[in-house]
Amino acid sequence: MGAAGPSRHATWHSLKRSPTFAPARTVTVHVTGSVMDGEDVVRDALFQAYRKLDTFDDKCPLAPWLFRIAHNRCIDFLRRHEVRKEAETAAMVSDRVIPVDPPRRALGRAVEHLVLTRLFDVPTCKI
């Protein structure tokens, strides 16, 4: 492990336990509308922050950087959620076509007459 290793490890532990991330947790829960979804977004944000620790400037405060990552993850979540809602709505639309002019009673009698005469060789009678 190079010189950046211990620093990255220490930063990660401070990141996980950071009280500066508490406002971001609160915002993710409010934005997503669910504690479970908010925690998922927080977990994704923390994972992304861990992966991008190499890009973090130690001279800058940690809280705004974490908040920005969590904010961007919330936006990603809302976009995915909206796409999912649109797909579910589209899937609920019926594929069946309703006829403009539904069959009348006379049509039913004509079909019945046709079936009886063809299948059972019943003599035709005038209706």
DRENSETOR-292182 format. One record per residue: residue number from 1; residue in three letters; chain; x, y, z of N, C-alpha, C, CB in turn. Coordinates in pm, 1 decimal, m for minus. Glycine has a CB too. Layout:
+-----+------+------+----------+----------+----------+----------+----------+----------+----------+----------+----------+----------+----------+----------+
! pos ! code ! unit !      n.x !      n.y !      n.z !     ca.x !     ca.y !     ca.z !      c.x !      c.y !      c.z !     cb.x !     cb.y !     cb.z !
+-----+------+------+----------+----------+----------+----------+----------+----------+----------+----------+----------+----------+----------+----------+
! NUM !  Ala !    A !        X !        Y !        Z !        X !        Y !        Z !        X !        Y !        Z !        X !        Y !        Z !
...
+-----+------+------+----------+----------+----------+----------+----------+----------+----------+----------+----------+----------+----------+----------+
END
This chain:
+-----+------+------+----------+----------+----------+----------+----------+----------+----------+----------+----------+----------+----------+----------+
! pos ! code ! unit !      n.x !      n.y !      n.z !     ca.x !     ca.y !     ca.z !      c.x !      c.y !      c.z !     cb.x !     cb.y !     cb.z !
+-----+------+------+----------+----------+----------+----------+----------+----------+----------+----------+----------+----------+----------+----------+
!   1 !  Met !    A !     85.9 !   m117.2 !      0.0 !      0.0 !      0.0 !      0.0 !     89.8 !    122.5 !      0.0 !    m97.3 !      0.3 !    122.6 !
!   2 !  Gly !    A !     59.2 !    218.5 !    m86.9 !    141.9 !    337.8 !    m99.5 !    109.5 !    439.2 !      8.3 !    123.9 !    400.3 !   m236.3 !
!   3 !  Ala !    A !    160.9 !    558.5 !    m12.6 !    140.1 !    666.2 !     85.1 !     m5.9 !    706.9 !     94.6 !    224.4 !    787.3 !     48.7 !
!   4 !  Ala !    A !    m79.2 !    689.4 !    m16.0 !   m220.4 !    728.9 !    m16.3 !   m307.4 !    627.5 !     56.5 !   m270.1 !    746.1 !   m159.3 !
!   5 !  Gly !    A !   m258.1 !    503.8 !     76.9 !   m337.7 !    396.5 !    136.6 !   m389.7 !    428.0 !    274.9 !   m257.3 !    272.5 !    142.9 !
!   6 !  Pro !    A !   m302.0 !    455.8 !    372.2 !   m351.8 !    483.2 !    507.5 !   m441.8 !    606.1 !    512.3 !   m235.3 !    501.9 !    603.1 !
!   7 !  Ser !    A !   m408.3 !    708.0 !    434.3 !   m490.4 !    828.0 !    432.6 !   m630.6 !    797.1 !    380.7 !   m424.6 !    936.3 !    346.9 !
!   8 !  Arg !    A !   m637.4 !    717.0 !    275.1 !   m766.5 !    679.0 !    217.3 !   m846.7 !    596.4 !    316.4 !   m746.6 !    600.4 !     86.7 !
!   9 !  His !    A !   m780.6 !    503.6 !    383.9 !   m847.5 !    418.6 !    482.4 !   m902.6 !    502.1 !    598.4 !   m750.3 !    311.7 !    535.6 !
!  10 !  Ala !    A !   m821.7 !    594.2 !    647.7 !   m865.5 !    680.9 !    757.3 !   m980.6 !    770.7 !    712.8 !   m748.3 !    766.4 !    808.3 !
!  11 !  Thr !    A !   m971.8 !    820.6 !    589.7 !  m1079.1 !    906.6 !    537.8 !  m1208.4 !    827.6 !    524.8 !  m1039.6 !    967.1 !    401.2 !
!  12 !  Trp !    A !  m1198.9 !    700.7 !    481.4 !  m1317.2 !    617.7 !    466.6 !  m1385.6 !    595.2 !    600.9 !  m1280.6 !    484.2 !    403.1 !
!  13 !  His !    A !  m1308.9 !    568.0 !    705.1 !  m1368.9 !    547.8 !    837.4 !  m1432.0 !    676.8 !    888.9 !  m1263.4 !    497.1 !    937.2 !
!  14 !  Ser !    A !  m1369.4 !    789.5 !    862.7 !  m1431.3 !    915.7 !    904.9 !  m1555.3 !    944.3 !    821.5 !  m1331.1 !   1032.5 !    893.0 !
!  15 !  Leu !    A !  m1554.1 !    898.4 !    697.7 !  m1668.5 !    917.0 !    608.6 !  m1789.8 !    839.6 !    659.3 !  m1633.1 !    872.6 !    465.9 !
!  16 !  Lys !    A !  m1768.9 !    713.2 !    696.1 !  m1880.4 !    629.7 !    742.8 !  m1941.4 !    681.1 !    872.3 !  m1833.7 !    486.9 !    762.5 !
!  17 !  Arg !    A !  m1857.4 !    732.7 !    959.7 !  m1905.8 !    773.8 !   1091.9 !  m1929.9 !    923.7 !   1101.9 !  m1807.1 !    731.8 !   1198.2 !
!  18 !  Ser !    A !  m1916.8 !    991.3 !    992.5 !  m1920.7 !   1137.2 !    993.3 !  m2058.5 !   1192.2 !   1031.2 !  m1880.5 !   1190.1 !    857.4 !
!  19 !  Pro !    A !  m2064.4 !   1276.5 !   1133.9 !  m2191.3 !   1342.2 !   1164.6 !  m2227.0 !   1445.6 !   1057.7 !  m2184.7 !   1409.0 !   1302.6 !
!  20 !  Thr !    A !  m2128.2 !   1480.8 !    976.0 !  m2157.0 !   1576.6 !    868.0 !  m2243.9 !   1513.1 !    760.5 !  m2026.4 !   1628.8 !    805.7 !
!  21 !  Phe !    A !  m2254.9 !   1380.5 !    761.0 !  m2338.6 !   1314.5 !    661.5 !  m2484.0 !   1304.2 !    706.5 !  m2284.2 !   1176.4 !    631.5 !
!  22 !  Ala !    A !  m2512.1 !   1336.0 !    832.4 !  m2648.7 !   1327.2 !    885.5 !  m2747.7 !   1413.9 !    807.3 !  m2649.8 !   1368.3 !   1031.9 !
!  23 !  Pro !    A !  m2714.1 !   1539.9 !    771.9 !  m2809.8 !   1617.5 !    691.7 !  m2837.3 !   1553.7 !    555.8 !  m2758.0 !   1759.2 !    671.6 !
!  24 !  Ala !    A !  m2735.9 !   1493.6 !    497.6 !  m2756.2 !   1426.7 !    368.4 !  m2850.4 !   1307.7 !    384.9 !  m2620.9 !   1380.1 !    308.7 !
!  25 !  Arg !    A !  m2837.4 !   1234.3 !    496.4 !  m2929.5 !   1123.3 !    523.2 !  m3073.5 !   1174.3 !    533.0 !  m2889.7 !   1050.0 !    653.6 !
!  26 !  Thr !    A !  m3091.4 !   1282.8 !    605.1 !  m3225.3 !   1339.7 !    621.7 !  m3283.0 !   1382.9 !    487.2 !  m3221.3 !   1459.2 !    718.4 !
!  27 !  Val !    A !  m3202.0 !   1446.1 !    407.0 !  m3249.0 !   1493.2 !    276.0 !  m3285.7 !   1375.5 !    187.0 !  m3141.6 !   1580.0 !    207.5 !
!  28 !  Thr !    A !  m3205.2 !   1269.9 !    185.7 !  m3236.4 !   1155.3 !     98.6 !  m3368.8 !   1090.0 !    138.0 !  m3123.2 !   1051.2 !    104.4 !
!  29 !  Val !    A !  m3394.8 !   1083.1 !    267.0 !  m3522.5 !   1025.3 !    311.7 !  m3639.0 !   1113.5 !    267.6 !  m3523.8 !   1008.0 !    465.9 !
!  30 !  His !    A !  m3624.6 !   1244.2 !    281.3 !  m3733.3 !   1335.4 !    241.0 !  m3753.2 !   1336.5 !     89.8 !  m3704.2 !   1477.6 !    290.0 !
!  31 !  Val !    A !  m3645.3 !   1336.1 !     14.8 !  m3655.6 !   1342.2 !   m131.3 !  m3716.0 !   1214.2 !   m187.0 !  m3517.9 !   1366.9 !   m194.1 !
!  32 !  Thr !    A !  m3672.7 !   1099.5 !   m136.2 !  m3724.1 !    973.2 !   m188.5 !  m3863.0 !    940.2 !   m134.9 !  m3628.6 !    860.9 !   m154.9 !
!  33 !  Gly !    A !  m3897.6 !    998.1 !    m20.2 !  m4029.8 !    973.5 !     36.5 !  m4039.3 !    844.0 !    115.0 !  m4131.4 !    972.1 !    m72.3 !
!  34 !  Ser !    A !  m3926.4 !    780.0 !    138.0 !  m3926.1 !    652.0 !    207.9 !  m3793.9 !    636.3 !    282.3 !  m3948.4 !    534.1 !    108.7 !
!  35 !  Val !    A !  m3801.0 !    585.3 !    404.2 !  m3679.6 !    561.6 !    482.0 !  m3594.7 !    455.1 !    412.8 !  m3714.5 !    518.3 !    627.1 !
!  36 !  Met !    A !  m3659.0 !    351.4 !    363.7 !  m3583.7 !    243.3 !    298.5 !  m3514.9 !    292.9 !    171.5 !  m3676.8 !    125.5 !    265.1 !
!  37 !  Asp !    A !  m3588.1 !    365.6 !     87.7 !  m3527.0 !    419.2 !    m34.5 !  m3418.2 !    520.0 !     m0.3 !  m3633.7 !    484.9 !   m124.3 !
!  38 !  Gly !    A !  m3441.7 !    601.8 !    101.0 !  m3342.2 !    699.2 !    143.6 !  m3214.2 !    632.0 !    189.8 !  m3397.7 !    785.9 !    254.3 !
!  39 !  Glu !    A !  m3227.9 !    522.3 !    265.9 !  m3109.5 !    448.8 !    310.0 !  m3036.5 !    384.2 !    192.8 !  m3148.4 !    342.4 !    411.7 !
!  40 !  Asp !    A !  m3111.8 !    337.6 !     93.0 !  m3047.5 !    283.3 !    m27.2 !  m2965.4 !    390.0 !    m98.1 !  m3152.6 !    225.8 !   m123.2 !
!  41 !  Val !    A !  m3022.2 !    509.5 !   m108.6 !  m2951.4 !    619.7 !   m173.0 !  m2827.0 !    656.1 !    m92.2 !  m3044.1 !    742.7 !   m188.6 !
!  42 !  Val !    A !  m2838.4 !    658.4 !     39.3 !  m2723.6 !    688.3 !    125.7 !  m2613.7 !    584.6 !    105.7 !  m2766.5 !    692.7 !    274.1 !
!  43 !  Arg !    A !  m2653.1 !    458.2 !    101.9 !  m2554.4 !    351.7 !     82.6 !  m2484.9 !    366.9 !    m52.7 !  m2621.7 !    212.8 !     92.9 !
!  44 !  Asp !    A !  m2562.1 !    396.9 !   m157.3 !  m2502.8 !    419.9 !   m289.1 !  m2408.3 !    540.1 !   m287.8 !  m2612.7 !    440.9 !   m393.7 !
!  45 !  Ala !    A !  m2449.6 !    645.6 !   m219.0 !  m2367.1 !    766.3 !   m211.9 !  m2236.7 !    738.7 !   m137.5 !  m2444.2 !    880.2 !   m143.2 !
!  46 !  Leu !    A !  m2245.1 !    665.4 !    m27.6 !  m2123.6 !    632.1 !     46.8 !  m2030.3 !    543.7 !    m35.5 !  m2159.4 !    562.2 !    178.0 !
!  47 !  Phe !    A !  m2088.5 !    450.9 !   m108.2 !  m2006.1 !    364.4 !   m192.5 !  m1937.8 !    445.9 !   m301.8 !  m2091.4 !    252.2 !   m254.8 !
!  48 !  Gln !    A !  m2013.1 !    535.7 !   m364.0 !  m1953.8 !    620.5 !   m467.0 !  m1846.6 !    711.4 !   m407.0 !  m2062.3 !    704.7 !   m536.3 !
!  49 !  Ala !    A !  m1871.1 !    764.4 !   m289.5 !  m1771.3 !    849.7 !   m223.9 !  m1644.5 !    769.7 !   m196.2 !  m1827.6 !    908.9 !    m91.9 !
!  50 !  Tyr !    A !  m1659.8 !    646.1 !   m152.8 !  m1543.2 !    561.5 !   m127.6 !  m1463.4 !    538.8 !   m256.5 !  m1586.9 !    426.5 !    m67.7 !
!  51 !  Arg !    A !  m1534.9 !    509.9 !   m364.1 !  m1466.5 !    487.4 !   m491.6 !  m1395.6 !    611.7 !   m541.7 !  m1565.0 !    440.1 !   m595.8 !
!  52 !  Lys !    A !  m1446.3 !    728.8 !   m505.9 !  m1388.9 !    853.9 !   m556.4 !  m1303.6 !    926.9 !   m452.9 !  m1499.3 !    945.3 !   m603.3 !
!  53 !  Leu !    A !  m1262.8 !    857.0 !   m348.8 !  m1180.1 !    921.7 !   m247.2 !  m1050.5 !    978.1 !   m304.8 !  m1148.0 !    823.4 !   m136.6 !
!  54 !  Asp !    A !  m1000.9 !    916.4 !   m410.7 !   m877.4 !    965.9 !   m472.2 !   m895.8 !   1105.7 !   m530.0 !   m830.7 !    870.3 !   m581.8 !
!  55 !  Thr !    A !  m1018.5 !   1141.5 !   m566.1 !  m1043.5 !   1273.5 !   m625.3 !  m1073.4 !   1379.3 !   m519.0 !  m1159.8 !   1265.5 !   m723.9 !
!  56 !  Phe !    A !  m1090.4 !   1336.4 !   m394.5 !  m1123.5 !   1430.9 !   m287.7 !   m999.5 !   1509.2 !   m246.4 !  m1183.2 !   1357.0 !   m165.9 !
!  57 !  Asp !    A !  m1015.0 !   1640.7 !   m237.5 !   m906.4 !   1727.6 !   m194.5 !   m913.3 !   1740.8 !    m42.5 !   m914.7 !   1867.7 !   m264.0 !
!  58 !  Asp !    A !   m808.6 !   1694.9 !     26.5 !   m806.4 !   1697.0 !    173.7 !   m811.9 !   1838.2 !    231.2 !   m681.8 !   1627.4 !    224.2 !
!  59 !  Lys !    A !   m784.7 !   1938.9 !    151.2 !   m787.7 !   2077.2 !    198.6 !   m930.3 !   2130.5 !    207.0 !   m704.4 !   2166.1 !    106.9 !
!  60 !  Cys !    A !  m1022.1 !   2062.6 !    140.5 !  m1162.4 !   2106.5 !    139.0 !  m1241.0 !   2032.3 !    246.9 !  m1226.4 !   2082.6 !     m1.0 !
!  61 !  Pro !    A !  m1351.9 !   2092.4 !    291.7 !  m1434.3 !   2022.9 !    391.6 !  m1503.9 !   1900.9 !    330.9 !  m1539.1 !   2119.1 !    450.8 !
!  62 !  Leu !    A !  m1521.8 !   1801.2 !    412.6 !  m1580.7 !   1674.4 !    369.3 !  m1732.1 !   1684.5 !    348.6 !  m1550.1 !   1565.9 !    471.3 !
!  63 !  Ala !    A !  m1801.0 !   1758.3 !    433.7 !  m1948.0 !   1762.2 !    432.8 !  m2006.8 !   1807.0 !    298.3 !  m1997.0 !   1855.1 !    542.0 !
!  64 !  Pro !    A !  m1962.0 !   1917.6 !    239.1 !  m2021.6 !   1957.5 !    111.6 !  m1997.1 !   1855.6 !      0.0 !  m1967.0 !   2092.4 !     69.8 !
!  65 !  Trp !    A !  m1881.1 !   1792.9 !      2.6 !  m1849.7 !   1692.0 !    m97.4 !  m1944.2 !   1572.8 !    m84.9 !  m1704.0 !   1646.4 !    m83.8 !
!  66 !  Leu !    A !  m1964.8 !   1525.6 !     38.1 !  m2057.0 !   1414.1 !     61.8 !  m2200.3 !   1452.2 !     26.9 !  m2049.4 !   1368.7 !    207.7 !
!  67 !  Phe !    A !  m2238.8 !   1572.8 !     65.0 !  m2374.9 !   1617.3 !     38.0 !  m2400.5 !   1623.2 !   m112.7 !  m2400.3 !   1754.9 !    102.1 !
!  68 !  Arg !    A !  m2302.4 !   1669.2 !   m187.4 !  m2317.3 !   1678.5 !   m333.0 !  m2335.5 !   1539.5 !   m395.0 !  m2194.6 !   1748.9 !   m395.3 !
!  69 !  Ile !    A !  m2257.8 !   1444.4 !   m347.2 !  m2270.9 !   1306.6 !   m398.3 !  m2409.5 !   1251.2 !   m364.7 !  m2159.9 !   1214.4 !   m338.5 !
!  70 !  Ala !    A !  m2454.9 !   1270.6 !   m241.0 !  m2587.7 !   1222.5 !   m200.7 !  m2697.2 !   1292.1 !   m281.4 !  m2610.3 !   1245.7 !    m49.5 !
!  71 !  His !    A !  m2681.3 !   1421.4 !   m304.8 !  m2778.4 !   1497.0 !   m383.9 !  m2787.5 !   1440.5 !   m525.8 !  m2740.1 !   1646.6 !   m388.0 !
!  72 !  Asn !    A !  m2672.9 !   1415.7 !   m587.1 !  m2672.5 !   1360.2 !   m722.4 !  m2733.5 !   1220.2 !   m727.0 !  m2530.5 !   1356.2 !   m776.6 !
!  73 !  Arg !    A !  m2709.8 !   1141.6 !   m622.7 !  m2770.5 !   1008.9 !   m615.8 !  m2922.7 !   1018.0 !   m600.7 !  m2710.7 !    929.4 !   m499.1 !
!  74 !  Cys !    A !  m2970.9 !   1118.3 !   m528.8 !  m3116.2 !   1139.5 !   m516.6 !  m3176.3 !   1171.2 !   m653.2 !  m3147.2 !   1254.4 !   m416.5 !
!  75 !  Ile !    A !  m3109.2 !   1256.4 !   m728.9 !  m3158.1 !   1290.4 !   m862.4 !  m3162.4 !   1165.8 !   m950.1 !  m3069.3 !   1398.8 !   m927.2 !
!  76 !  Asp !    A !  m3057.1 !   1083.1 !   m944.1 !  m3055.7 !    958.2 !  m1020.5 !  m3170.7 !    867.0 !   m979.3 !  m2922.1 !    885.7 !  m1001.7 !
!  77 !  Phe !    A !  m3195.1 !    859.2 !   m848.9 !  m3304.4 !    775.5 !   m797.7 !  m3438.4 !    823.1 !   m852.3 !  m3306.5 !    776.8 !   m643.4 !
!  78 !  Leu !    A !  m3462.4 !    955.0 !   m846.2 !  m3590.1 !   1009.0 !   m893.0 !  m3609.0 !    985.7 !  m1042.2 !  m3599.0 !   1158.2 !   m862.3 !
!  79 !  Arg !    A !  m3502.7 !    997.9 !  m1118.4 !  m3512.8 !    970.6 !  m1262.6 !  m3548.6 !    824.9 !  m1287.4 !  m3380.8 !   1005.1 !  m1334.0 !
!  80 !  Arg !    A !  m3481.6 !    733.3 !  m1220.0 !  m3512.5 !    590.9 !  m1236.3 !  m3654.7 !    561.1 !  m1190.9 !  m3412.7 !    504.4 !  m1157.5 !
!  81 !  His !    A !  m3695.0 !    622.4 !  m1081.2 !  m3829.7 !    599.5 !  m1026.4 !  m3935.5 !    649.8 !  m1124.5 !  m3846.0 !    670.2 !   m888.6 !
!  82 !  Glu !    A !  m3912.6 !    764.6 !  m1184.7 !  m4008.3 !    820.7 !  m1281.5 !  m4018.7 !    732.3 !  m1405.1 !  m3966.8 !    963.6 !  m1322.3 !
!  83 !  Val !    A !  m3906.4 !    682.8 !  m1453.6 !  m3907.1 !    593.7 !  m1569.0 !  m3983.9 !    466.4 !  m1535.7 !  m3763.1 !    560.2 !  m1613.2 !
!  84 !  Arg !    A !  m3962.2 !    415.5 !  m1414.9 !  m4032.6 !    294.4 !  m1373.6 !  m4183.1 !    318.9 !  m1365.3 !  m3979.5 !    245.1 !  m1238.4 !
!  85 !  Lys !    A !  m4223.0 !    434.1 !  m1310.4 !  m4366.0 !    465.3 !  m1300.3 !  m4428.2 !    477.4 !  m1439.0 !  m4387.6 !    595.7 !  m1220.8 !
!  86 !  Glu !    A !  m4357.2 !    539.8 !  m1532.7 !  m4409.4 !    552.6 !  m1668.6 !  m4425.5 !    415.2 !  m1733.5 !  m4316.8 !    641.2 !  m1753.8 !
!  87 !  Ala !    A !  m4329.2 !    327.1 !  m1711.5 !  m4336.7 !    192.8 !  m1769.4 !  m4452.3 !    114.1 !  m1708.3 !  m4204.1 !    117.5 !  m1748.2 !
!  88 !  Glu !    A !  m4471.7 !    126.7 !  m1577.3 !  m4582.1 !     55.9 !  m1512.3 !  m4716.5 !    108.9 !  m1560.4 !  m4572.0 !     69.0 !  m1359.9 !
!  89 !  Thr !    A !  m4726.6 !    239.5 !  m1579.4 !  m4849.9 !    299.1 !  m1629.3 !  m4878.8 !    251.8 !  m1771.0 !  m4841.3 !    451.9 !  m1625.1 !
!  90 !  Ala !    A !  m4775.5 !    248.0 !  m1853.9 !  m4793.1 !    201.5 !  m1991.8 !  m4832.7 !     54.5 !  m1995.2 !  m4664.4 !    223.2 !  m2072.6 !
!  91 !  Ala !    A !  m4780.9 !    m24.0 !  m1902.5 !  m4813.2 !   m166.3 !  m1899.2 !  m4956.5 !   m191.0 !  m1854.3 !  m4717.3 !   m239.5 !  m1807.5 !
!  92 !  Met !    A !  m5015.4 !    m96.2 !  m1781.8 !  m5152.0 !   m113.4 !  m1733.0 !  m5255.9 !    m83.5 !  m1840.8 !  m5175.7 !    m23.9 !  m1612.9 !
!  93 !  Val !    A !  m5216.4 !    m21.1 !  m1950.8 !  m5309.2 !     10.0 !  m2058.5 !  m5349.5 !   m119.7 !  m2127.8 !  m5246.3 !    110.0 !  m2159.6 !
!  94 !  Ser !    A !  m5477.2 !   m137.1 !  m2149.5 !  m5528.2 !   m259.0 !  m2208.9 !  m5491.1 !   m267.9 !  m2356.8 !  m5679.4 !   m266.6 !  m2191.8 !
!  95 !  Asp !    A !  m5458.8 !   m389.6 !  m2401.8 !  m5427.9 !   m413.2 !  m2542.5 !  m5553.0 !   m445.6 !  m2623.5 !  m5327.3 !   m526.2 !  m2555.6 !
!  96 !  Arg !    A !  m5663.1 !   m463.3 !  m2557.8 !  m5785.6 !   m504.1 !  m2624.7 !  m5852.9 !   m383.6 !  m2689.2 !  m5881.1 !   m572.6 !  m2525.7 !
!  97 !  Val !    A !  m5911.9 !   m407.3 !  m2804.2 !  m5981.2 !   m301.8 !  m2878.0 !  m6131.0 !   m320.7 !  m2858.9 !  m5943.1 !   m303.8 !  m3030.1 !
!  98 !  Ile !    A !  m6197.9 !   m216.6 !  m2816.5 !  m6342.5 !   m221.5 !  m2796.1 !  m6409.1 !   m175.2 !  m2924.9 !  m6386.8 !   m132.9 !  m2674.1 !
!  99 !  Pro !    A !  m6502.4 !   m253.8 !  m2977.6 !  m6567.3 !   m213.6 !  m3103.2 !  m6647.1 !    m85.0 !  m3084.8 !  m6659.4 !   m325.7 !  m3154.5 !
! 100 !  Val !    A !  m6649.5 !     m6.8 !  m3190.4 !  m6721.6 !    119.9 !  m3185.9 !  m6871.4 !     94.1 !  m3178.7 !  m6687.6 !    206.6 !  m3308.8 !
! 101 !  Asp !    A !  m6920.9 !      0.3 !  m3258.5 !  m7062.5 !    m32.2 !  m3262.1 !  m7079.4 !   m176.6 !  m3216.7 !  m7122.2 !    m10.3 !  m3404.6 !
! 102 !  Pro !    A !  m7112.5 !   m200.5 !  m3089.2 !  m7122.7 !   m338.1 !  m3041.0 !  m7233.0 !   m415.3 !  m3115.1 !  m7149.9 !   m339.1 !  m2889.6 !
! 103 !  Pro !    A !  m7216.4 !   m547.3 !  m3125.7 !  m7315.6 !   m627.5 !  m3197.8 !  m7454.4 !   m614.1 !  m3135.3 !  m7273.4 !   m774.6 !  m3200.0 !
! 104 !  Arg !    A !  m7549.8 !   m611.5 !  m3219.6 !  m7689.8 !   m600.1 !  m3175.4 !  m7748.9 !   m739.6 !  m3152.5 !  m7774.8 !   m521.8 !  m3280.5 !
! 105 !  Arg !    A !  m7865.0 !   m738.2 !  m3097.3 !  m7934.0 !   m864.3 !  m3068.0 !  m7964.1 !   m942.3 !  m3196.5 !  m8064.7 !   m836.9 !  m2991.2 !
! 106 !  Ala !    A !  m7995.8 !   m872.4 !  m3303.0 !  m8027.3 !   m939.0 !  m3429.4 !  m7905.0 !  m1013.5 !  m3483.1 !  m8077.2 !   m836.5 !  m3533.3 !
! 107 !  Leu !    A !  m7789.2 !   m957.0 !  m3462.9 !  m7667.7 !  m1023.5 !  m3507.9 !  m7649.1 !  m1153.6 !  m3430.4 !  m7544.5 !   m931.3 !  m3490.6 !
! 108 !  Gly !    A !  m7679.9 !  m1150.2 !  m3302.9 !  m7669.9 !  m1271.9 !  m3221.5 !  m7762.7 !  m1380.4 !  m3272.0 !  m7701.5 !  m1241.2 !  m3075.8 !
! 109 !  Arg !    A !  m7885.2 !  m1343.0 !  m3311.0 !  m7980.2 !  m1441.5 !  m3364.5 !  m7933.0 !  m1495.4 !  m3498.3 !  m8119.6 !  m1379.6 !  m3379.5 !
! 110 !  Ala !    A !  m7875.0 !  m1410.4 !  m3581.1 !  m7826.5 !  m1454.4 !  m3711.6 !  m7711.6 !  m1553.4 !  m3695.2 !  m7781.6 !  m1334.0 !  m3796.1 !
! 111 !  Val !    A !  m7622.8 !  m1527.2 !  m3602.4 !  m7510.5 !  m1617.8 !  m3577.1 !  m7563.9 !  m1750.1 !  m3522.8 !  m7408.7 !  m1554.4 !  m3477.4 !
! 112 !  Glu !    A !  m7657.4 !  m1742.3 !  m3431.5 !  m7716.8 !  m1864.0 !  m3376.0 !  m7782.1 !  m1946.7 !  m3486.6 !  m7820.4 !  m1829.1 !  m3267.2 !
! 113 !  His !    A !  m7853.3 !  m1882.5 !  m3573.1 !  m7920.1 !  m1949.8 !  m3684.9 !  m7815.5 !  m2015.8 !  m3775.7 !  m8007.3 !  m1849.0 !  m3765.9 !
! 114 !  Leu !    A !  m7708.8 !  m1944.5 !  m3806.6 !  m7603.5 !  m1996.4 !  m3894.0 !  m7536.6 !  m2118.1 !  m3830.5 !  m7498.7 !  m1887.0 !  m3923.6 !
! 115 !  Val !    A !  m7508.2 !  m2112.9 !  m3703.8 !  m7443.8 !  m2224.0 !  m3634.3 !  m7534.7 !  m2345.3 !  m3633.9 !  m7407.0 !  m2184.7 !  m3490.6 !
! 116 !  Leu !    A !  m7661.1 !  m2326.1 !  m3601.7 !  m7753.9 !  m2439.4 !  m3595.9 !  m7772.5 !  m2504.4 !  m3731.8 !  m7888.6 !  m2394.6 !  m3542.0 !
! 117 !  Thr !    A !  m7782.7 !  m2424.0 !  m3835.3 !  m7806.2 !  m2481.9 !  m3968.2 !  m7681.7 !  m2552.7 !  m4020.4 !  m7849.5 !  m2372.9 !  m4067.2 !
! 118 !  Arg !    A !  m7564.3 !  m2501.9 !  m3991.4 !  m7441.8 !  m2562.9 !  m4044.0 !  m7398.8 !  m2684.9 !  m3962.7 !  m7329.1 !  m2460.4 !  m4046.1 !
! 119 !  Leu !    A !  m7411.5 !  m2679.3 !  m3834.0 !  m7362.5 !  m2788.5 !  m3750.7 !  m7460.6 !  m2904.3 !  m3738.5 !  m7330.2 !  m2736.9 !  m3614.4 !
! 120 !  Phe !    A !  m7585.5 !  m2872.0 !  m3724.9 !  m7682.7 !  m2977.2 !  m3693.5 !  m7780.2 !  m3003.6 !  m3806.6 !  m7759.4 !  m2940.9 !  m3569.8 !
! 121 !  Asp !    A !  m7761.1 !  m2942.8 !  m3919.0 !  m7850.7 !  m2959.5 !  m4033.1 !  m7996.7 !  m2940.9 !  m3994.8 !  m7831.3 !  m3096.0 !  m4094.7 !
! 122 !  Val !    A !  m8020.0 !  m2838.4 !  m3911.6 !  m8155.5 !  m2806.2 !  m3871.7 !  m8220.8 !  m2732.1 !  m3988.5 !  m8158.0 !  m2720.7 !  m3739.6 !
! 123 !  Pro !    A !  m8344.7 !  m2769.6 !  m4022.2 !  m8410.6 !  m2700.9 !  m4133.8 !  m8426.0 !  m2551.5 !  m4101.9 !  m8549.7 !  m2764.8 !  m4163.2 !
! 124 !  Thr !    A !  m8404.8 !  m2470.4 !  m4203.0 !  m8412.7 !  m2326.4 !  m4183.5 !  m8556.2 !  m2282.2 !  m4170.7 !  m8345.3 !  m2252.9 !  m4297.8 !
! 125 !  Cys !    A !  m8581.7 !  m2194.9 !  m4081.7 !  m8712.8 !  m2134.9 !  m4062.5 !  m8694.4 !  m1985.8 !  m4076.8 !  m8775.5 !  m2172.6 !  m3923.6 !
! 126 !  Lys !    A !  m8795.0 !  m1919.8 !  m4118.1 !  m8789.5 !  m1775.6 !  m4127.0 !  m8796.9 !  m1718.8 !  m3986.4 !  m8903.7 !  m1720.2 !  m4216.2 !
! 127 !  Ile !    A !  m8712.3 !  m1623.0 !  m3961.9 !  m8709.5 !  m1558.0 !  m3829.7 !  m8799.3 !  m1438.7 !  m3832.2 !  m8566.4 !  m1516.3 !  m3789.3 !
+-----+------+------+----------+----------+----------+----------+----------+----------+----------+----------+----------+----------+----------+----------+
END
